[in-house]
Amino acid sequence: MLTEYRLKTRELHGNKDDAPERSSDQAPILLRGGLKEVEVEDLLAALPPRPTADALVLRCLDSGEASLILMHPPTFKDEYEQFWRNPAAASRAWLSLLFGILACAVWIEHSMNPEIGEAKPPDVFNCYREQCALALISSNCTTPGRYKVEAALMYLGNEYLQSNGLKTEISILVGIVSRLAIMMGYHRDSRIYPQLSPFEGEMRRRMWLILSTIDYFVSWQAGLPTVIPKDIGDTTPPRILLDEDFGPTTEVLPPSRSEAHTPSNITYSVALERILSVANGIAKSSEAQISPERTLHLKKQLDAVWSQVPSYLKPSAAYATDGNDGIHILTLEMTYQRARCTLHRQYLAPQHDIPPYKDFRLECVNAARRVLECQTELFQGILSQPQYRHQAWFGISRSICDCMTAAMVICLEIVSCVKKNEPLAREFSTELIGTLKTSYHCWKSCPRPSPETVKAADILARMLRLMGCCGVESGEFPKAFLPTANANVQHAPLLNQTSPSLEEPINSSFGQQIPDLETYTNFSAFDMINFVSLPLLKKTTPLILVAIRTLTINISRTCGIRRCST
């Protein structure tokens, strides 16, 4: 295990140990060091005027963002009114929570403004984010205390919003927040703490649910193990309750509402955490070869949690009309389909193209296609509407991760189809290339491009151009990536090959001859395709192999993956 994670922290080529440093304004504030404690008076002076603060607080609490179930809006609104009656009496932890809410509201307003064409957050967002961190530090966040976990989670969410690419720093923050939560007993069910009110106990369950979900998401994106140990506690899932069902004065919690008939952010969050829990187990199991029997067992587990998802959170003909529900539906399905890809990826190898392995192979490919279809529906149907763009706290970056995994699966299947050179395989390959093209145009036409979406589009463009597909654009393409004159031209009609042939050998972007593909079997930031099939495909079309290799390296660079020298 240690070797595997060391591989993920080394350069793909060479043995450099120093990563490019990020500018200080990009790094999480809590990790910069040198920050001084601030007095309550300084924090109060940094607040906006009351009318502005009122509007921002309402904007955040009424946004419908699923991650904000860690807040009980009616209760916070009451506390907010009390705060303005005597601001000097507020604790630093509560002020940290307030600044976190203000920052989140600014992000939402920024995201929904159709006149703004860039994803970079405004300066006022960074100002409130910094005040949130300073207040949290000044509250001595390493010791238990009221509002500290809530404030830390809000700060964590805001840092996630402004982060791009690799999420290793966010993973470190998850470790800090989770340690604080465990130290305060959030991992244990609140029924064992008689001093807690029913309301406090239920809110603790919600916060632990959100923290666990964030841990799963970030571990996938950063290529690191989850921070929270498995089976560390016994916290039960929160009840399906609406805000009006309970409050600080509740003496006995009402029974949980029916999941099947209560559309809410709680229902969605519980369903998502269940799927992620099984998906995380699948990812750990897939680090080694999985027997067919074990594959079937894990498949049953995954299908079981998927069957528990309420029908209104599954795809249907009507879901696209509601943006909020549509985002939840697509997020759940992409998470489920991504787990299917991970579970069945080892059966992409050509020797598994026979029963019963062929069914597993088709499971993987069909799941990958569905991931990219969900991406198209998400970006072109929902996020193209400004009023829904803010619903992306833990959505856009993770969907990019899922889509890159799916693209690699489809790329490997295209290799297999080309090798078969059969009419049905050729037709299927054409369909798969069409799926990749659609995905590319989706990233390319993103209404508000970010560094991550731009890079995703460029990766797919390079892959498609290397396969000879027209109608895609990318940066200047090195001649070394183009096919040689003696490439397997018998496959050109299938791939619509249009790239010019060169007399020089195929080289890498580093000017080196492409080595055996076994060299590239040990890296995967998102627990991507483990490339079990590549050593078996060395004699296939060089053009496609270069495409796969280029895509792989670019994905890895995008995520900051490094490789140790051998």
C-alpha positions in Angstrom: 0.0 0.0 0.0 2.8 2.4 0.9 4.5 1.8 -2.4 1.3 2.4 -4.3 0.8 5.8 -2.7 4.4 6.8 -3.2 4.0 6.0 -6.9 1.2 8.5 -7.0 3.5 11.2 -5.6 6.3 11.0 -8.1 6.8 12.4 -11.6 5.8 10.3 -14.6 9.2 11.0 -16.1 12.4 11.6 -14.1 12.9 11.6 -10.4 12.1 15.1 -9.4 11.0 15.4 -5.8 9.9 19.0 -5.9 6.4 19.9 -7.2 5.6 23.3 -8.7 4.7 25.6 -5.8 1.3 27.2 -5.8 0.9 30.9 -5.1 0.0 31.7 -1.5 -3.5 33.1 -2.5 -4.4 29.7 -4.0 -3.3 27.5 -1.1 -5.8 26.8 1.6 -5.5 29.6 4.2 -5.5 27.2 7.1 -2.4 25.5 5.8 -0.3 28.6 5.0 1.2 29.1 8.4 2.1 32.4 10.0 -1.5 33.4 10.6 -2.1 35.4 13.8 -5.1 35.3 16.1 -7.6 38.1 15.6 -9.8 39.8 18.1 -13.5 39.8 17.9 -13.5 43.5 17.2 -11.3 42.9 14.1 -13.7 40.3 12.9 -16.7 42.5 13.4 -15.0 45.3 11.5 -14.6 43.0 8.5 -18.3 42.3 8.2 -20.3 44.0 5.4 -23.1 46.5 6.2 -26.2 44.9 7.8 -28.4 45.0 4.7 -25.7 43.3 2.6 -25.1 40.7 5.3 -28.8 40.0 5.5 -29.1 39.5 1.8 -26.1 37.2 1.7 -27.2 35.0 4.6 -30.7 34.5 3.1 -29.1 33.8 -0.3 -27.0 31.0 1.2 -29.5 29.4 3.5 -32.3 29.5 0.9 -30.1 28.2 -1.9 -31.2 24.6 -1.7 -27.6 23.4 -1.8 -27.6 19.8 -0.5 -24.3 20.2 1.4 -25.9 22.8 3.6 -27.9 20.3 5.5 -25.2 20.8 8.2 -27.2 24.0 8.9 -30.7 24.3 10.4 -31.8 27.5 8.7 -34.6 28.6 11.1 -32.2 28.2 14.0 -29.3 30.0 12.4 -31.6 32.9 11.4 -32.7 33.3 15.0 -29.1 33.2 16.2 -28.3 35.8 13.5 -30.9 38.2 14.8 -29.6 37.8 18.3 -26.1 38.5 17.1 -27.0 41.9 15.8 -28.5 42.8 19.1 -25.1 42.3 20.8 -22.4 41.7 18.2 -19.6 41.8 20.8 -21.0 38.8 22.6 -20.4 36.5 19.6 -17.8 33.8 19.8 -15.1 33.5 17.3 -16.3 30.1 16.2 -19.8 31.5 15.4 -18.3 34.4 13.5 -16.2 31.9 11.5 -19.5 30.1 10.6 -21.0 33.5 9.6 -18.1 34.4 7.4 -18.3 30.9 5.8 -21.9 31.5 5.0 -21.2 34.9 3.5 -18.4 33.5 1.3 -20.7 30.7 0.1 -23.4 33.2 -0.7 -21.0 35.3 -2.7 -20.0 32.2 -4.7 -23.6 31.4 -5.4 -24.3 35.0 -6.7 -21.1 34.9 -8.8 -22.1 31.5 -10.3 -25.6 32.6 -11.2 -24.7 35.9 -12.9 -25.0 35.1 -16.6 -22.9 38.2 -17.5 -19.8 36.7 -15.8 -17.9 34.4 -18.2 -15.2 33.1 -15.9 -15.1 30.7 -13.0 -12.6 32.6 -10.9 -14.2 33.8 -7.7 -14.4 37.5 -6.9 -12.1 39.2 -4.4 -14.8 39.6 -1.8 -15.2 35.8 -1.8 -11.5 35.4 -0.9 -11.9 38.1 1.7 -14.7 36.3 3.6 -13.0 33.0 3.1 -9.9 34.4 4.8 -11.9 35.9 7.7 -13.6 32.5 8.1 -10.2 30.8 8.5 -8.8 33.5 10.8 -11.8 33.3 13.1 -11.5 29.5 13.1 -7.9 29.6 14.1 -8.5 32.2 16.7 -11.2 30.0 18.3 -8.5 27.3 18.9 -10.0 24.8 16.5 -7.9 22.0 17.9 -10.0 21.8 21.0 -13.7 20.9 21.3 -16.2 23.7 21.3 -19.6 24.8 20.1 -20.0 25.8 16.4 -16.4 24.6 15.6 -17.3 21.6 13.5 -20.0 23.6 11.6 -17.5 26.4 11.0 -14.8 24.0 9.9 -17.1 22.3 7.4 -18.2 25.6 5.9 -14.6 26.6 5.6 -13.7 23.3 4.0 -16.5 23.7 1.5 -15.3 27.2 0.5 -11.8 26.0 0.0 -13.1 23.2 -2.2 -14.9 25.7 -4.3 -11.8 27.7 -5.2 -9.5 24.7 -5.6 -8.7 23.4 -9.1 -7.1 20.1 -10.2 -5.6 17.8 -7.6 -7.4 17.8 -4.2 -4.5 16.7 -1.9 -4.7 20.0 0.1 -8.4 19.5 0.5 -7.7 16.0 1.7 -5.4 17.4 4.4 -8.2 19.8 5.5 -10.6 16.8 5.6 -8.1 15.2 8.0 -8.1 18.3 10.3 -11.9 18.6 10.3 -12.5 14.9 10.8 -10.0 14.7 13.7 -11.9 17.6 15.4 -15.2 15.9 14.8 -13.9 12.6 16.2 -12.4 14.3 19.2 -15.9 15.8 19.9 -17.5 12.4 19.5 -19.4 13.0 16.3 -18.5 9.4 15.1 -20.6 8.0 18.0 -24.3 8.1 17.9 -25.7 10.9 20.1 -28.0 8.6 22.0 -25.0 7.8 24.3 -24.6 11.4 25.2 -27.6 12.3 27.5 -26.4 15.9 27.9 -27.2 16.5 24.2 -30.7 17.6 23.2 -32.6 15.7 20.5 -32.0 18.6 18.2 -28.2 18.7 18.8 -27.9 15.0 18.4 -29.7 15.0 15.0 -27.6 17.9 13.7 -24.5 16.0 14.7 -25.7 13.1 12.6 -26.1 15.4 9.6 -22.7 16.9 10.0 -21.1 13.4 10.3 -23.0 12.4 7.1 -21.7 15.4 5.2 -18.1 14.9 6.5 -18.1 11.2 5.5 -19.4 12.1 2.0 -16.8 14.7 1.5 -14.1 12.2 2.6 -15.2 9.7 -0.1 -15.4 12.4 -2.8 -12.0 13.9 -2.0 -10.3 10.6 -1.7 -11.5 9.6 -5.2 -10.2 12.9 -6.7 -6.9 13.1 -4.9 -6.0 9.4 -5.3 -5.5 9.0 -1.6 -7.1 6.7 1.0 -10.1 8.0 2.9 -9.2 9.9 6.1 -12.0 8.5 8.4 -11.3 4.9 9.4 -13.9 2.4 8.3 -16.3 1.3 11.1 -14.8 3.8 13.5 -18.1 4.7 15.1 -21.8 3.8 15.3 -23.5 7.0 14.2 -26.8 6.2 12.6 -28.0 8.1 9.5 -30.0 11.2 10.2 -33.7 11.0 10.0 -35.6 12.2 7.0 -37.0 15.4 8.6 -37.8 18.8 7.1 -36.7 22.0 8.8 -40.1 22.6 10.3 -40.3 19.1 11.8 -37.8 19.8 14.6 -35.9 22.6 16.4 -33.9 23.5 19.5 -37.0 23.2 21.7 -37.9 19.7 20.4 -38.0 17.2 23.3 -38.6 14.1 21.3 -37.7 13.7 17.6 -40.6 12.9 15.4 -40.4 9.6 13.4 -38.5 9.7 10.2 -40.5 10.6 7.1 -40.7 8.0 4.3 -37.7 8.1 1.9 -39.9 7.0 -0.9 -42.3 10.0 -0.6 -40.1 12.8 0.8 -37.9 14.5 -1.8 -35.4 16.5 0.2 -31.7 17.2 0.5 -31.5 14.8 3.5 -33.0 11.9 1.4 -30.5 12.7 -1.4 -27.5 12.9 0.9 -28.3 9.6 2.7 -28.7 7.8 -0.7 -25.4 9.3 -2.0 -23.5 8.3 1.2 -24.7 4.7 0.9 -23.6 4.4 -2.7 -20.2 6.0 -1.9 -19.6 3.7 1.0 -20.0 0.6 -1.3 -18.1 2.3 -4.1 -15.2 3.0 -1.8 -15.1 -0.7 -0.8 -15.1 -1.7 -4.5 -12.2 0.7 -5.1 -10.1 -0.9 -2.3 -10.9 -4.4 -3.5 -10.0 -3.6 -7.1 -6.4 -2.7 -6.1 -5.7 -6.5 -6.8 -7.3 -9.0 -9.1 -10.9 -9.8 -8.1 -12.2 -13.3 -8.7 -15.5 -13.6 -10.7 -17.2 -14.8 -7.5 -16.0 -11.7 -5.6 -17.1 -9.5 -8.5 -20.6 -10.9 -8.4 -20.7 -10.4 -4.6 -19.7 -6.8 -4.9 -22.0 -6.2 -7.8 -24.9 -7.5 -5.6 -23.9 -5.0 -2.9 -23.8 -2.1 -5.3 -27.1 -3.1 -6.9 -28.7 -3.4 -3.5 -27.9 0.2 -2.4 -28.9 1.4 -5.9 -32.3 -0.3 -5.4 -32.8 1.6 -2.2 -32.6 4.9 -4.0 -36.1 6.4 -4.2 -37.7 6.3 -7.7 -37.8 10.1 -7.8 -34.0 10.2 -7.6 -33.6 7.9 -10.6 -33.6 8.9 -14.2 -37.0 9.3 -15.8 -38.6 11.2 -18.7 -39.6 14.0 -16.4 -36.6 14.7 -14.3 -34.9 17.1 -16.7 -37.6 19.7 -16.1 -36.4 20.3 -12.5 -32.9 21.5 -12.3 -32.4 20.8 -8.6 -33.7 17.3 -8.7 -32.0 16.7 -12.0 -28.6 17.5 -10.6 -29.2 15.1 -7.7 -30.4 12.3 -10.1 -27.4 12.7 -12.4 -24.9 12.8 -9.5 -26.3 9.6 -8.0 -26.3 7.8 -11.3 -22.8 8.9 -12.2 -21.5 7.7 -8.8 -23.2 4.4 -9.3 -22.0 3.9 -12.9 -18.5 5.0 -11.9 -18.4 2.3 -9.3 -19.6 -0.3 -12.0 -16.6 0.8 -14.2 -14.2 0.3 -11.3 -15.6 -3.1 -10.4 -15.5 -4.6 -13.9 -12.5 -2.8 -15.4 -10.2 -5.8 -15.1 -12.4 -7.6 -17.6 -11.5 -5.2 -20.4 -8.5 -7.4 -21.2 -9.0 -9.2 -24.6 -8.7 -12.7 -23.0 -11.9 -11.9 -21.1 -13.9 -11.5 -24.3 -15.6 -14.9 -23.7 -18.5 -16.0 -21.4 -18.9 -15.4 -18.6 -16.3 -12.6 -18.6 -17.9 -10.9 -21.6 -20.9 -9.9 -19.5 -18.6 -8.2 -17.0 -16.8 -6.4 -19.9 -20.1 -5.1 -21.3 -21.1 -4.0 -17.8 -18.0 -1.8 -17.7 -18.4 -0.3 -21.1 -22.1 0.4 -20.8 -21.5 2.0 -17.4 -18.8 4.2 -19.0 -21.1 5.3 -21.8 -23.8 6.1 -19.3 -21.4 8.3 -17.3 -20.7 10.4 -20.4 -24.4 10.6 -21.3 -25.1 11.9 -17.8 -22.3 14.4 -18.3 -24.0 15.7 -21.4 -27.4 15.9 -19.7 -25.8 17.7 -16.7 -23.9 20.4 -18.7 -26.1 20.9 -21.7 -29.5 20.5 -20.0 -29.1 21.9 -16.5 -25.9 23.7 -15.7 -26.3 25.7 -18.9 -29.1 27.5 -17.0 -27.5 30.2 -14.7 -30.0 29.6 -11.8 -28.6 26.1 -11.3 -24.8 26.7 -11.7 -24.3 27.2 -8.0 -25.4 23.6 -7.4 -21.8 22.4 -7.9 -20.1 22.3 -4.5 -19.0 18.7 -4.9 -20.4 18.2 -8.4 -18.4 19.6 -11.3 -14.9 18.6 -10.2 -16.1 15.1 -9.3 -18.0 14.7 -12.6 -14.8 15.5 -14.5 -13.1 12.8 -12.5 -15.9 10.3 -13.4 -15.9 11.3 -17.1 -12.1 10.9 -17.5 -12.5 7.4 -16.0 -15.3 6.6 -18.4 -13.3 8.0 -21.4 -10.4 5.7 -20.6 -12.7 2.7 -20.5 -14.2 3.6 -23.8 -10.7 4.2 -25.3 -9.7 0.7 -24.3 -12.8 -0.8 -25.8 -12.2 1.0 -29.1 -8.7 -0.7 -29.1 -10.5 -4.1 -28.7 -13.0 -3.3 -31.4 -10.3 -2.3 -33.9 -8.4 -5.5 -33.2 -11.4 -7.6 -34.0 -12.0 -5.8 -37.3 -15.5 -7.3 -37.5 -18.6 -5.4 -38.9 -20.4 -5.4 -35.5 -17.2 -4.4 -33.7 -16.6 -1.6 -36.2 -20.1 -0.3 -35.8 -19.8 -0.4 -32.0 -16.5 1.4 -32.2 -18.0 4.1 -34.3 -20.7 4.6 -31.6 -18.1 4.8 -28.9 -16.1 7.4 -30.8 -19.3 9.4 -31.2 -19.8 9.2 -27.5 -16.3 10.7 -26.9 -17.0 13.4 -29.5 -20.2 14.4 -27.7 -18.3 14.5 -24.4 -15.7 16.7 -25.9 -18.1 19.2 -27.3 -19.9 19.3 -24.0 -16.7 20.3 -22.2 -15.7 22.7 -25.0 -19.0 24.5 -24.8 -19.1 24.8 -21.0 -21.0 28.1 -20.3 -18.4 29.1 -17.7 -15.1 27.3 -18.3 -12.8 26.5 -15.4 -9.2 25.3 -15.6 -10.5 21.8 -15.0 -13.1 21.9 -17.8 -10.7 23.4 -20.3 -8.1 20.7 -19.5 -10.8 18.0 -19.8 -11.8 19.3 -23.2 -8.1 19.4 -24.3 -7.5 15.8 -23.2 -10.4 14.5 -25.2 -9.5 16.6 -28.2 -6.0 15.2 -28.3 -7.3 11.7 -28.0 -9.9 12.1 -30.8 -7.4 13.8 -33.1 -4.9 11.1 -32.6 -7.6 8.6 -33.6 -8.1 10.6 -36.8 -11.4 12.2 -35.8 -12.3 15.5 -37.4 -14.2 18.4 -35.8 -12.2 18.8 -32.6 -9.8 21.5 -31.6 -6.9 21.6 -29.1 -3.6 23.3 -28.6 -0.7 23.0 -31.1 -0.1 19.3 -31.6 3.5 18.0 -31.5 4.5 16.1 -34.6 5.8 13.4 -32.4 2.3 12.4 -31.5 1.2 11.8 -35.1 1.2 8.3 -36.6 4.0 6.9 -38.6 3.8 6.0 -42.2 3.8 2.3 -41.4 1.0 2.4 -38.9 -1.7 -0.2 -39.3 -3.5 1.6 -42.1 -6.1 -1.2 -42.5 -7.9 0.4 -39.6 -8.0 3.9 -41.1 -11.6 3.7 -42.5 -12.9 2.7 -39.1 -11.3 5.6 -37.4 -11.8 8.2 -40.2 -8.1 8.8 -40.1 -7.2 12.2 -41.4 -3.9 13.1 -39.7 -0.8 13.3 -41.9 1.7 10.5 -41.9 5.3 11.1 -40.9 8.4 9.2 -41.8 9.9 9.6 -38.3 9.2 7.2 -35.5 6.5 7.8 -32.9 8.0 9.7 -30.1 6.8 11.0 -26.8 6.5 14.7 -26.0 9.8 14.3 -24.1 11.6 13.2 -27.3 11.9 9.6 -26.2 10.8 6.5 -28.0 7.6 5.1 -26.6 8.5 2.3 -24.2 6.6 -0.9 -23.5 3.2 -0.2 -22.1 3.9 -2.1 -18.9 5.8 1.0 -17.9 2.5 2.8 -17.5 0.5 0.4 -15.4 0.9 1.8 -11.9 -0.7 5.2 -11.7 -4.3 6.3 -11.2 -5.2 9.3 -9.2 -8.9 8.6 -9.3 -8.5 4.8 -9.0 -8.8 4.9 -12.8 -8.4 2.1 -15.2 -5.6 -0.1 -13.9 -4.5 -0.7 -17.5 -4.7 -4.5 -17.0 -5.2 -4.9 -20.7 -2.5 -2.6 -22.1 0.4 -5.1 -21.9 -1.6 -7.4 -24.0 -2.2 -4.8 -26.7 1.3 -3.8 -27.7 0.9 -5.0 -31.3 -2.4 -3.2 -31.9 -2.7 0.0 -33.9 0.1 2.4 -32.9 -2.1 5.4 -33.6 -4.6 4.3 -30.9 -1.9 3.3 -28.5 -0.3 6.7 -28.7 -3.8 8.2 -28.2 -4.3 6.1 -25.0 -0.8 6.9 -23.7 -1.2 10.6 -24.4 -4.6 10.7 -22.7 -3.2 8.8 -19.7 -0.3 11.1 -19.3 -2.4 14.2 -19.7 -5.0 13.0 -17.2 -2.2 12.2 -14.7 -0.6 15.7 -15.2 -4.0 17.3 -14.8 -4.4 15.6 -11.4 -0.9 16.2 -10.3 0.0 12.5 -10.3 3.7 11.7 -10.2 5.7 8.6 -10.7 8.9 7.4 -9.0 11.8 6.4 -11.2 12.3 2.7 -11.6 
